[in-house]
């Protein structure tokens, strides 16, 4: 079995709990769910679901960049929304980041997310 490697990108938002931003096992990178925290301030960004979605995807990009990957390497994503009525607005921003060969995806409505976020996205990427 391949060895587990902990990934803690210096530019990425620090974990807000007892977990790591990402873990690599073999040719797969498992990224922890990202919420719309501004890495410069450590605060949740204010704004509508489009603003929050963009911040989340930029946070994911920081992790992917650290590993010399892009959104094209993502094979699976899971989107957590506190309100499924935000689905189409989220999708609009999501499609700007995943432009070729979209990954498999699940979208789930949840009762709440850390720090009062309205969206969280986790991804699995391959090298």
NUGU-311937 format. One record per atom (N, C-alpha, C): residue number from 1; x, y negated, z negated; residue in three letters; atom name. Coordinates in Angstrom, 2 decimals, padded with zeros to 5 digits. Atoms other than C-alpha are relative to their C-alpha. Layout:
<sites>
+-----+---------+---------+---------+-----+----+
!   k !      xx !      yy !      zz !   r !  a !
+-----+---------+---------+---------+-----+----+
! NUM !       X !       Y !       Z ! ALA ! CA !
...
+-----+---------+---------+---------+-----+----+
</sites>
This chain:
<sites>
+-----+---------+---------+---------+-----+----+
!   k !      xx !      yy !      zz !   r !  a !
+-----+---------+---------+---------+-----+----+
!   1 !  000.85 !  001.18 !  000.00 ! UNK !  N !
!   1 !  000.00 !  000.00 !  000.00 ! UNK ! CA !
!   1 !  000.89 ! -001.24 !  000.00 ! UNK !  C !
!   2 ! -000.80 !  001.22 ! -000.04 ! UNK !  N !
!   2 !  001.33 ! -003.48 !  000.86 ! UNK ! CA !
!   2 ! -000.04 ! -000.72 ! -001.35 ! UNK !  C !
!   3 ! -000.11 !  000.75 !  001.25 ! UNK !  N !
!   3 !  002.48 ! -005.67 ! -002.01 ! UNK ! CA !
!   3 ! -000.85 ! -001.27 !  000.05 ! UNK !  C !
!   4 !  000.79 !  001.23 !  000.15 ! UNK !  N !
!   4 !  000.27 ! -008.52 ! -003.24 ! UNK ! CA !
!   4 !  000.94 ! -001.18 ! -000.22 ! UNK !  C !
!   5 ! -000.82 !  001.21 !  000.14 ! UNK !  N !
!   5 !  001.84 ! -011.98 ! -002.79 ! UNK ! CA !
!   5 ! -000.93 ! -001.16 ! -000.35 ! UNK !  C !
!   6 !  000.80 !  001.15 !  000.44 ! UNK !  N !
!   6 !  000.40 ! -014.97 ! -004.67 ! UNK ! CA !
!   6 !  000.41 ! -001.22 !  000.80 ! UNK !  C !
!   7 ! -000.24 !  001.19 ! -000.81 ! UNK !  N !
!   7 !  000.07 ! -018.13 ! -002.56 ! UNK ! CA !
!   7 ! -000.51 ! -001.22 ! -000.79 ! UNK !  C !
!   8 !  000.35 !  001.24 !  000.71 ! UNK !  N !
!   8 !  000.12 ! -021.52 ! -004.33 ! UNK ! CA !
!   8 !  000.57 ! -001.20 !  000.77 ! UNK !  C !
!   9 ! -000.53 !  001.12 ! -000.79 ! UNK !  N !
!   9 !  000.56 ! -024.26 ! -001.70 ! UNK ! CA !
!   9 !  000.09 ! -001.28 ! -000.83 ! UNK !  C !
!  10 ! -000.23 !  001.22 !  000.78 ! UNK !  N !
!  10 !  002.01 ! -027.43 ! -003.21 ! UNK ! CA !
!  10 ! -000.98 ! -001.11 !  000.37 ! UNK !  C !
!  11 !  000.88 !  001.07 ! -000.45 ! UNK !  N !
!  11 ! -000.28 ! -029.68 ! -001.13 ! UNK ! CA !
!  11 ! -001.48 !  000.30 ! -000.23 ! UNK !  C !
!  12 !  001.39 ! -000.40 !  000.16 ! UNK !  N !
!  12 ! -003.47 ! -027.73 ! -001.83 ! UNK ! CA !
!  12 ! -000.55 ! -000.42 ! -001.37 ! UNK !  C !
!  13 !  000.67 !  000.31 !  001.26 ! UNK !  N !
!  13 ! -006.00 ! -028.48 ! -004.54 ! UNK ! CA !
!  13 !  000.34 !  001.11 ! -001.00 ! UNK !  C !
!  14 ! -000.30 ! -001.03 !  001.00 ! UNK !  N !
!  14 ! -004.89 ! -026.69 ! -007.73 ! UNK ! CA !
!  14 ! -001.27 !  000.77 ! -000.39 ! UNK !  C !
!  15 !  001.12 ! -000.81 !  000.46 ! UNK !  N !
!  15 ! -007.10 ! -023.88 ! -008.94 ! UNK ! CA !
!  15 ! -000.64 ! -000.65 ! -001.23 ! UNK !  C !
!  16 !  000.71 !  000.59 !  001.14 ! UNK !  N !
!  16 ! -009.78 ! -025.08 ! -011.37 ! UNK ! CA !
!  16 ! -000.40 !  001.06 ! -001.02 ! UNK !  C !
!  17 !  000.28 ! -001.09 !  000.92 ! UNK !  N !
!  17 ! -009.79 ! -021.80 ! -013.25 ! UNK ! CA !
!  17 !  001.10 !  001.04 !  000.09 ! UNK !  C !
!  18 ! -001.02 ! -001.06 !  000.01 ! UNK !  N !
!  18 ! -007.88 ! -018.53 ! -013.75 ! UNK ! CA !
!  18 !  000.00 !  000.80 !  001.32 ! UNK !  C !
!  19 ! -000.12 ! -000.65 ! -001.31 ! UNK !  N !
!  19 ! -007.33 ! -017.74 ! -010.06 ! UNK ! CA !
!  19 !  001.06 ! -000.73 !  000.81 ! UNK !  C !
!  20 ! -000.98 !  000.61 ! -000.89 ! UNK !  N !
!  20 ! -004.92 ! -018.53 ! -007.22 ! UNK ! CA !
!  20 ! -000.70 ! -000.49 !  001.26 ! UNK !  C !
!  21 !  000.60 !  000.52 ! -001.22 ! UNK !  N !
!  21 ! -005.61 ! -020.53 ! -004.06 ! UNK ! CA !
!  21 ! -000.12 !  001.07 !  001.08 ! UNK !  C !
!  22 !  000.04 ! -001.06 ! -001.00 ! UNK !  N !
!  22 ! -004.79 ! -017.49 ! -001.94 ! UNK ! CA !
!  22 !  000.88 !  001.16 ! -000.44 ! UNK !  C !
!  23 ! -000.79 ! -001.20 !  000.24 ! UNK !  N !
!  23 ! -003.41 ! -013.97 ! -002.05 ! UNK ! CA !
!  23 !  000.21 !  000.67 !  001.36 ! UNK !  C !
!  24 ! -000.31 ! -000.71 ! -001.23 ! UNK !  N !
!  24 ! -001.63 ! -012.26 !  000.83 ! UNK ! CA !
!  24 !  000.25 !  001.47 ! -000.34 ! UNK !  C !
!  25 ! -000.24 ! -001.44 !  000.08 ! UNK !  N !
!  25 ! -001.77 ! -008.49 !  001.19 ! UNK ! CA !
!  25 !  000.20 !  000.47 !  001.43 ! UNK !  C !
!  26 ! -000.30 ! -000.43 ! -001.36 ! UNK !  N !
!  26 ! -000.05 ! -007.18 !  004.28 ! UNK ! CA !
!  26 ! -000.21 ! -001.15 !  000.98 ! UNK !  C !
!  27 !  000.26 !  000.99 ! -001.06 ! UNK !  N !
!  27 ! -001.34 ! -009.07 !  007.30 ! UNK ! CA !
!  27 ! -001.28 ! -000.80 ! -000.25 ! UNK !  C !
!  28 !  001.23 !  000.73 !  000.33 ! UNK !  N !
!  28 ! -004.37 ! -010.53 !  005.50 ! UNK ! CA !
!  28 !  000.26 ! -001.05 ! -001.08 ! UNK !  C !
!  29 ! -000.05 !  001.07 !  000.99 ! UNK !  N !
!  29 ! -004.71 ! -013.79 !  003.59 ! UNK ! CA !
!  29 ! -001.42 ! -000.22 ! -000.52 ! UNK !  C !
!  30 !  001.28 !  000.18 !  000.66 ! UNK !  N !
!  30 ! -007.60 ! -013.99 !  001.13 ! UNK ! CA !
!  30 !  000.03 ! -001.35 ! -000.71 ! UNK !  C !
!  31 !  000.02 !  001.34 !  000.59 ! UNK !  N !
!  31 ! -008.36 ! -017.64 !  000.33 ! UNK ! CA !
!  31 ! -001.16 ! -000.13 ! -000.98 ! UNK !  C !
!  32 !  001.04 !  000.25 !  000.99 ! UNK !  N !
!  32 ! -010.26 ! -018.55 ! -002.81 ! UNK ! CA !
!  32 ! -000.98 ! -001.03 !  000.55 ! UNK !  C !
!  33 !  000.99 !  000.99 ! -000.40 ! UNK !  N !
!  33 ! -013.45 ! -020.52 ! -002.37 ! UNK ! CA !
!  33 !  000.48 ! -001.41 ! -000.30 ! UNK !  C !
!  34 ! -000.40 !  001.40 !  000.15 ! UNK !  N !
!  34 ! -012.77 ! -024.21 ! -001.86 ! UNK ! CA !
!  34 ! -001.24 ! -000.86 ! -000.13 ! UNK !  C !
!  35 !  001.08 !  000.96 !  000.17 ! UNK !  N !
!  35 ! -015.05 ! -026.95 ! -003.11 ! UNK ! CA !
!  35 !  000.54 ! -001.37 !  000.42 ! UNK !  C !
!  36 ! -000.44 !  001.29 ! -000.53 ! UNK !  N !
!  36 ! -014.92 ! -030.62 ! -002.00 ! UNK ! CA !
!  36 !  000.74 ! -000.88 ! -001.00 ! UNK !  C !
!  37 ! -000.85 !  000.77 !  000.90 ! UNK !  N !
!  37 ! -012.17 ! -031.80 ! -004.33 ! UNK ! CA !
!  37 !  001.07 ! -000.70 !  000.85 ! UNK !  C !
!  38 ! -001.04 !  000.78 ! -000.67 ! UNK !  N !
!  38 ! -009.89 ! -034.56 ! -003.06 ! UNK ! CA !
!  38 !  001.33 !  000.36 ! -000.65 ! UNK !  C !
!  39 ! -001.27 ! -000.40 !  000.62 ! UNK !  N !
!  39 ! -006.33 ! -033.23 ! -003.56 ! UNK ! CA !
!  39 !  000.80 ! -001.19 ! -000.54 ! UNK !  C !
!  40 ! -000.73 !  001.18 !  000.47 ! UNK !  N !
!  40 ! -005.04 ! -036.79 ! -004.04 ! UNK ! CA !
!  40 ! -000.45 ! -000.45 ! -001.38 ! UNK !  C !
!  41 !  000.53 !  000.49 !  001.27 ! UNK !  N !
!  41 ! -007.31 ! -037.54 ! -007.00 ! UNK ! CA !
!  41 ! -000.41 !  001.12 ! -000.96 ! UNK !  C !
!  42 !  000.50 ! -001.10 !  000.82 ! UNK !  N !
!  42 ! -008.48 ! -034.14 ! -008.24 ! UNK ! CA !
!  42 ! -001.48 ! -000.12 ! -000.31 ! UNK !  C !
!  43 !  001.43 !  000.23 !  000.24 ! UNK !  N !
!  43 ! -012.05 ! -035.46 ! -008.16 ! UNK ! CA !
!  43 ! -000.85 !  000.54 !  001.14 ! UNK !  C !
!  44 !  000.97 ! -000.40 ! -001.01 ! UNK !  N !
!  44 ! -015.09 ! -034.15 ! -006.34 ! UNK ! CA !
!  44 ! -000.31 ! -001.22 !  000.87 ! UNK !  C !
!  45 !  000.34 !  001.12 ! -000.88 ! UNK !  N !
!  45 ! -015.77 ! -036.30 ! -003.26 ! UNK ! CA !
!  45 ! -001.49 ! -000.28 ! -000.09 ! UNK !  C !
!  46 !  001.42 !  000.35 ! -000.01 ! UNK !  N !
!  46 ! -019.03 ! -038.18 ! -003.22 ! UNK ! CA !
!  46 ! -000.44 ! -000.08 !  001.45 ! UNK !  C !
!  47 !  000.53 !  000.08 ! -001.35 ! UNK !  N !
!  47 ! -021.27 ! -038.17 ! -000.20 ! UNK ! CA !
!  47 ! -000.91 !  001.17 !  000.30 ! UNK !  C !
!  48 !  000.95 ! -001.03 ! -000.41 ! UNK !  N !
!  48 ! -023.68 ! -036.01 !  001.72 ! UNK ! CA !
!  48 !  000.71 !  001.31 !  000.35 ! UNK !  C !
!  49 ! -000.55 ! -001.33 ! -000.28 ! UNK !  N !
!  49 ! -023.17 ! -032.41 !  002.82 ! UNK ! CA !
!  49 !  001.05 ! -000.05 !  001.10 ! UNK !  C !
!  50 ! -001.01 !  000.11 ! -001.06 ! UNK !  N !
!  50 ! -021.23 ! -033.50 !  005.92 ! UNK ! CA !
!  50 !  001.34 ! -000.44 ! -000.59 ! UNK !  C !
!  51 ! -001.23 !  000.47 !  000.65 ! UNK !  N !
!  51 ! -018.68 ! -035.39 !  003.81 ! UNK ! CA !
!  51 !  000.61 !  001.13 ! -000.83 ! UNK !  C !
!  52 ! -000.50 ! -001.09 !  000.84 ! UNK !  N !
!  52 ! -018.41 ! -032.48 !  001.38 ! UNK ! CA !
!  52 !  000.52 !  001.16 !  000.84 ! UNK !  C !
!  53 ! -000.45 ! -001.09 ! -000.86 ! UNK !  N !
!  53 ! -018.13 ! -029.89 !  004.17 ! UNK ! CA !
!  53 !  001.36 ! -000.32 !  000.61 ! UNK !  C !
!  54 ! -001.28 !  000.38 ! -000.60 ! UNK !  N !
!  54 ! -015.33 ! -031.81 !  005.85 ! UNK ! CA !
!  54 !  001.14 !  000.11 ! -001.02 ! UNK !  C !
!  55 ! -001.04 ! -000.09 !  001.03 ! UNK !  N !
!  55 ! -013.38 ! -032.06 !  002.56 ! UNK ! CA !
!  55 !  000.34 !  001.46 ! -000.29 ! UNK !  C !
!  56 ! -000.24 ! -001.42 !  000.25 ! UNK !  N !
!  56 ! -013.82 ! -028.32 !  001.95 ! UNK ! CA !
!  56 !  000.85 !  000.60 !  001.12 ! UNK !  C !
!  57 ! -000.75 ! -000.55 ! -001.13 ! UNK !  N !
!  57 ! -012.57 ! -027.47 !  005.45 ! UNK ! CA !
!  57 !  001.42 ! -000.55 !  000.06 ! UNK !  C !
!  58 ! -001.36 !  000.57 !  000.07 ! UNK !  N !
!  58 ! -009.62 ! -029.84 !  005.05 ! UNK ! CA !
!  58 !  000.81 !  000.69 ! -001.11 ! UNK !  C !
!  59 ! -000.69 ! -000.72 !  001.08 ! UNK !  N !
!  59 ! -008.78 ! -028.08 !  001.77 ! UNK ! CA !
!  59 !  000.42 !  001.40 !  000.47 ! UNK !  C !
!  60 ! -000.35 ! -001.31 ! -000.57 ! UNK !  N !
!  60 ! -008.87 ! -024.72 !  003.57 ! UNK ! CA !
!  60 !  001.16 ! -000.17 !  000.97 ! UNK !  C !
!  61 ! -001.08 !  000.27 ! -000.97 ! UNK !  N !
!  61 ! -006.66 ! -026.20 !  006.31 ! UNK ! CA !
!  61 !  001.34 ! -000.14 ! -000.70 ! UNK !  C !
!  62 ! -001.25 !  000.14 !  000.75 ! UNK !  N !
!  62 ! -004.04 ! -027.11 !  003.69 ! UNK ! CA !
!  62 !  000.60 !  001.37 ! -000.35 ! UNK !  C !
!  63 ! -000.46 ! -001.36 !  000.34 ! UNK !  N !
!  63 ! -003.83 ! -023.45 !  002.62 ! UNK ! CA !
!  63 !  000.48 !  000.71 !  001.26 ! UNK !  C !
!  64 ! -000.38 ! -000.64 ! -001.26 ! UNK !  N !
!  64 ! -003.76 ! -022.17 !  006.20 ! UNK ! CA !
!  64 !  001.31 ! -000.58 !  000.53 ! UNK !  C !
!  65 ! -001.22 !  000.66 ! -000.47 ! UNK !  N !
!  65 ! -001.10 ! -024.74 !  007.21 ! UNK ! CA !
!  65 !  001.22 !  000.49 ! -000.78 ! UNK !  C !
!  66 ! -001.10 ! -000.46 !  000.84 ! UNK !  N !
!  66 !  001.08 ! -023.65 !  004.28 ! UNK ! CA !
!  66 !  000.51 !  001.36 !  000.46 ! UNK !  C !
!  67 ! -000.36 ! -001.35 ! -000.45 ! UNK !  N !
!  67 !  001.07 ! -020.13 !  005.71 ! UNK ! CA !
!  67 !  000.23 !  000.07 !  001.51 ! UNK !  C !
!  68 ! -000.19 !  000.12 ! -001.46 ! UNK !  N !
!  68 !  001.54 ! -021.36 !  009.31 ! UNK ! CA !
!  68 ! -001.10 !  000.70 !  000.78 ! UNK !  C !
!  69 !  001.19 ! -000.55 ! -000.64 ! UNK !  N !
!  69 ! -001.98 ! -020.27 !  010.23 ! UNK ! CA !
!  69 ! -000.92 ! -001.15 !  000.39 ! UNK !  C !
!  70 !  001.01 !  000.97 ! -000.39 ! UNK !  N !
!  70 ! -004.91 ! -022.08 !  011.84 ! UNK ! CA !
!  70 ! -001.37 !  000.63 ! -000.21 ! UNK !  C !
!  71 !  001.36 ! -000.54 !  000.11 ! UNK !  N !
!  71 ! -008.67 ! -021.68 !  011.82 ! UNK ! CA !
!  71 ! -000.23 !  001.14 !  000.99 ! UNK !  C !
!  72 !  000.10 ! -001.11 ! -000.95 ! UNK !  N !
!  72 ! -008.21 ! -019.36 !  014.81 ! UNK ! CA !
!  72 !  000.38 !  001.33 ! -000.63 ! UNK !  C !
!  73 ! -000.40 ! -001.22 !  000.71 ! UNK !  N !
!  73 ! -006.65 ! -016.84 !  012.39 ! UNK ! CA !
!  73 ! -001.07 !  000.50 ! -000.96 ! UNK !  C !
!  74 !  001.04 ! -000.39 !  000.96 ! UNK !  N !
!  74 ! -009.77 ! -016.77 !  010.21 ! UNK ! CA !
!  74 ! -000.91 !  001.05 !  000.65 ! UNK !  C !
!  75 !  000.83 ! -001.09 ! -000.52 ! UNK !  N !
!  75 ! -011.70 ! -013.51 !  010.66 ! UNK ! CA !
!  75 ! -001.34 !  000.12 ! -000.73 ! UNK !  C !
!  76 !  001.24 ! -000.07 !  000.78 ! UNK !  N !
!  76 ! -014.36 ! -013.89 !  007.95 ! UNK ! CA !
!  76 ! -000.11 ! -001.23 ! -000.88 ! UNK !  C !
!  77 !  000.23 !  001.11 !  000.93 ! UNK !  N !
!  77 ! -015.88 ! -016.80 !  006.06 ! UNK ! CA !
!  77 ! -001.31 !  000.24 ! -000.72 ! UNK !  C !
!  78 !  001.24 ! -000.01 !  000.78 ! UNK !  N !
!  78 ! -018.49 ! -017.08 !  003.37 ! UNK ! CA !
!  78 ! -000.26 ! -001.42 ! -000.45 ! UNK !  C !
!  79 !  000.41 !  001.35 !  000.35 ! UNK !  N !
!  79 ! -020.37 ! -020.33 !  002.86 ! UNK ! CA !
!  79 ! -001.04 !  000.09 ! -001.10 ! UNK !  C !
!  80 !  000.95 !  000.08 !  001.10 ! UNK !  N !
!  80 ! -022.15 ! -021.05 ! -000.41 ! UNK ! CA !
!  80 ! -000.58 ! -001.40 !  000.00 ! UNK !  C !
!  81 !  000.69 !  001.29 !  000.02 ! UNK !  N !
!  81 ! -024.72 ! -023.86 ! -000.32 ! UNK ! CA !
!  81 ! -000.98 ! -000.03 ! -001.16 ! UNK !  C !
!  82 !  001.01 !  000.12 !  001.05 ! UNK !  N !
!  82 ! -026.83 ! -025.17 ! -003.17 ! UNK ! CA !
!  82 ! -001.37 ! -000.28 !  000.59 ! UNK !  C !
!  83 !  001.27 !  000.28 ! -000.66 ! UNK !  N !
!  83 ! -029.52 ! -026.08 ! -000.62 ! UNK ! CA !
!  83 !  000.09 !  000.44 !  001.46 ! UNK !  C !
!  84 ! -000.05 ! -000.48 ! -001.39 ! UNK !  N !
!  84 ! -030.10 ! -024.12 !  002.60 ! UNK ! CA !
!  84 ! -000.55 ! -001.01 !  001.00 ! UNK !  C !
!  85 !  000.44 !  001.07 ! -000.90 ! UNK !  N !
!  85 ! -031.78 ! -027.22 !  004.01 ! UNK ! CA !
!  85 !  001.20 ! -000.75 !  000.59 ! UNK !  C !
!  86 ! -001.23 !  000.62 ! -000.50 ! UNK !  N !
!  86 ! -028.18 ! -028.45 !  004.47 ! UNK ! CA !
!  86 !  000.70 !  000.84 !  001.07 ! UNK !  C !
!  87 ! -000.66 ! -000.94 ! -000.90 ! UNK !  N !
!  87 ! -027.40 ! -025.52 !  006.79 ! UNK ! CA !
!  87 !  000.39 ! -000.64 !  001.33 ! UNK !  C !
!  88 ! -000.31 !  000.53 ! -001.33 ! UNK !  N !
!  88 ! -027.60 ! -027.38 !  010.12 ! UNK ! CA !
!  88 !  001.06 ! -001.10 ! -000.07 ! UNK !  C !
!  89 ! -001.03 !  001.04 !  000.16 ! UNK !  N !
!  89 ! -025.56 ! -030.36 !  008.88 ! UNK ! CA !
!  89 !  001.36 !  000.62 ! -000.29 ! UNK !  C !
!  90 ! -001.24 ! -000.71 !  000.29 ! UNK !  N !
!  90 ! -022.93 ! -028.01 !  007.46 ! UNK ! CA !
!  90 !  000.54 !  000.63 !  001.28 ! UNK !  C !
!  91 ! -000.38 ! -000.68 ! -001.24 ! UNK !  N !
!  91 ! -022.90 ! -026.06 !  010.73 ! UNK ! CA !
!  91 !  000.63 ! -000.96 !  001.00 ! UNK !  C !
!  92 ! -000.52 !  001.01 ! -000.93 ! UNK !  N !
!  92 ! -022.25 ! -029.23 !  012.72 ! UNK ! CA !
!  92 !  001.49 ! -000.26 ! -000.27 ! UNK !  C !
!  93 ! -001.40 !  000.23 !  000.36 ! UNK !  N !
!  93 ! -018.98 ! -029.89 !  010.83 ! UNK ! CA !
!  93 !  000.81 !  001.27 !  000.14 ! UNK !  C !
!  94 ! -000.67 ! -001.30 ! -000.07 ! UNK !  N !
!  94 ! -018.06 ! -026.20 !  010.62 ! UNK ! CA !
!  94 !  000.45 !  000.29 !  001.42 ! UNK !  C !
!  95 ! -000.30 ! -000.28 ! -001.42 ! UNK !  N !
!  95 ! -018.17 ! -025.90 !  014.43 ! UNK ! CA !
!  95 !  001.14 ! -000.85 !  000.53 ! UNK !  C !
!  96 ! -001.12 !  000.83 ! -000.44 ! UNK !  N !
!  96 ! -015.60 ! -028.70 !  014.75 ! UNK ! CA !
!  96 !  001.35 !  000.60 ! -000.42 ! UNK !  C !
!  97 ! -001.23 ! -000.63 !  000.48 ! UNK !  N !
!  97 ! -013.03 ! -026.62 !  012.84 ! UNK ! CA !
!  97 !  000.19 !  001.39 !  000.59 ! UNK !  C !
!  98 ! -000.05 ! -001.33 ! -000.59 ! UNK !  N !
!  98 ! -013.87 ! -023.17 !  014.18 ! UNK ! CA !
!  98 ! -000.50 ! -000.13 !  001.43 ! UNK !  C !
!  99 !  000.40 !  000.35 ! -001.36 ! UNK !  N !
!  99 ! -013.85 ! -023.88 !  017.90 ! UNK ! CA !
!  99 !  000.10 !  001.16 !  000.99 ! UNK !  C !
! 100 ! -000.20 ! -001.12 ! -000.92 ! UNK !  N !
! 100 ! -012.76 ! -020.59 !  019.48 ! UNK ! CA !
! 100 ! -000.21 !  001.30 ! -000.77 ! UNK !  C !
! 101 !  000.19 ! -001.31 !  000.62 ! UNK !  N !
! 101 ! -013.87 ! -017.05 !  018.69 ! UNK ! CA !
! 101 ! -000.35 ! -000.13 ! -001.48 ! UNK !  C !
! 102 !  000.45 !  000.20 !  001.37 ! UNK !  N !
! 102 ! -015.86 ! -017.87 !  015.58 ! UNK ! CA !
! 102 !  000.20 !  001.25 ! -000.84 ! UNK !  C !
! 103 ! -000.13 ! -001.16 !  000.88 ! UNK !  N !
! 103 ! -015.21 ! -015.63 !  012.57 ! UNK ! CA !
! 103 ! -001.38 !  000.55 ! -000.37 ! UNK !  C !
! 104 !  001.23 ! -000.50 !  000.61 ! UNK !  N !
! 104 ! -017.83 ! -013.38 !  011.06 ! UNK ! CA !
! 104 ! -000.30 ! -000.92 ! -001.19 ! UNK !  C !
! 105 !  000.33 !  000.93 !  001.07 ! UNK !  N !
! 105 ! -019.76 ! -015.44 !  008.50 ! UNK ! CA !
! 105 ! -001.27 !  000.42 ! -000.71 ! UNK !  C !
! 106 !  001.21 ! -000.13 !  000.81 ! UNK !  N !
! 106 ! -022.25 ! -015.16 !  005.69 ! UNK ! CA !
! 106 ! -000.25 ! -001.36 ! -000.61 ! UNK !  C !
! 107 !  000.37 !  001.24 !  000.67 ! UNK !  N !
! 107 ! -024.14 ! -018.14 !  004.29 ! UNK ! CA !
! 107 ! -001.04 !  000.35 ! -001.06 ! UNK !  C !
! 108 !  000.83 ! -000.37 !  001.14 ! UNK !  N !
! 108 ! -025.75 ! -017.89 !  000.88 ! UNK ! CA !
! 108 ! -000.40 ! -001.25 ! -000.77 ! UNK !  C !
! 109 !  000.42 !  001.08 !  000.89 ! UNK !  N !
! 109 ! -027.84 ! -020.29 ! -001.17 ! UNK ! CA !
! 109 !  000.23 !  000.45 ! -001.43 ! UNK !  C !
! 110 ! -000.30 ! -000.30 !  001.40 ! UNK !  N !
! 110 ! -026.71 ! -020.42 ! -004.79 ! UNK ! CA !
! 110 ! -000.63 ! -001.06 ! -000.91 ! UNK !  C !
! 111 !  000.63 !  000.92 !  000.96 ! UNK !  N !
! 111 ! -028.14 ! -022.04 ! -007.91 ! UNK ! CA !
! 111 !  000.92 ! -001.16 ! -000.38 ! UNK !  C !
! 112 ! -000.94 !  001.05 !  000.37 ! UNK !  N !
! 112 ! -025.00 ! -024.02 ! -008.64 ! UNK ! CA !
! 112 !  001.41 !  000.39 !  000.36 ! UNK !  C !
! 113 ! -001.41 ! -000.21 ! -000.32 ! UNK !  N !
! 113 ! -021.30 ! -024.43 ! -007.89 ! UNK ! CA !
! 113 !  000.86 ! -000.80 ! -000.99 ! UNK !  C !
! 114 ! -000.87 !  000.72 !  000.93 ! UNK !  N !
! 114 ! -018.30 ! -025.59 ! -009.95 ! UNK ! CA !
! 114 !  000.02 ! -001.51 !  000.25 ! UNK !  C !
! 115 ! -000.11 !  001.47 ! -000.02 ! UNK !  N !
! 115 ! -018.09 ! -029.31 ! -010.76 ! UNK ! CA !
! 115 ! -001.18 ! -000.70 !  000.68 ! UNK !  C !
! 116 !  001.17 !  000.61 ! -000.63 ! UNK !  N !
! 116 ! -021.56 ! -029.91 ! -009.24 ! UNK ! CA !
! 116 !  000.10 ! -000.12 !  001.50 ! UNK !  C !
! 117 ! -000.15 !  000.02 ! -001.45 ! UNK !  N !
! 117 ! -020.38 ! -029.32 ! -005.67 ! UNK ! CA !
! 117 ! -001.27 !  000.54 !  000.67 ! UNK !  C !
! 118 !  001.13 ! -000.50 ! -000.78 ! UNK !  N !
! 118 ! -023.01 ! -028.70 ! -002.99 ! UNK ! CA !
! 118 !  000.39 !  001.09 !  000.98 ! UNK !  C !
! 119 ! -000.48 ! -001.00 ! -000.94 ! UNK !  N !
! 119 ! -020.81 ! -026.39 ! -000.90 ! UNK ! CA !
! 119 !  001.31 !  000.58 ! -000.50 ! UNK !  C !
! 120 ! -001.27 ! -000.69 !  000.22 ! UNK !  N !
! 120 ! -018.03 ! -023.85 ! -001.31 ! UNK ! CA !
! 120 !  000.18 !  000.94 !  001.18 ! UNK !  C !
! 121 ! -000.30 ! -000.92 ! -001.11 ! UNK !  N !
! 121 ! -016.33 ! -021.90 !  001.48 ! UNK ! CA !
! 121 !  001.25 !  000.78 ! -000.35 ! UNK !  C !
! 122 ! -001.17 ! -000.85 !  000.14 ! UNK !  N !
! 122 ! -013.98 ! -018.95 !  001.22 ! UNK ! CA !
! 122 !  000.26 !  000.66 !  001.35 ! UNK !  C !
! 123 ! -000.34 ! -000.62 ! -001.28 ! UNK !  N !
! 123 ! -012.10 ! -017.38 !  004.13 ! UNK ! CA !
! 123 !  001.01 !  001.12 ! -000.19 ! UNK !  C !
! 124 ! -001.01 ! -001.02 ! -000.14 ! UNK !  N !
! 124 ! -010.06 ! -014.35 !  005.05 ! UNK ! CA !
! 124 !  000.63 ! -000.22 !  001.37 ! UNK !  C !
! 125 ! -000.71 !  000.22 ! -001.26 ! UNK !  N !
! 125 ! -007.39 ! -014.85 !  007.71 ! UNK ! CA !
! 125 !  001.00 !  001.13 !  000.22 ! UNK !  C !
! 126 ! -001.02 ! -001.01 ! -000.33 ! UNK !  N !
! 126 ! -004.96 ! -012.55 !  009.51 ! UNK ! CA !
! 126 !  001.22 ! -000.69 !  000.58 ! UNK !  C !
! 127 ! -001.25 !  000.52 ! -000.53 ! UNK !  N !
! 127 ! -001.34 ! -013.14 !  010.42 ! UNK ! CA !
! 127 !  000.25 !  000.56 !  001.39 ! UNK !  C !
+-----+---------+---------+---------+-----+----+
</sites>
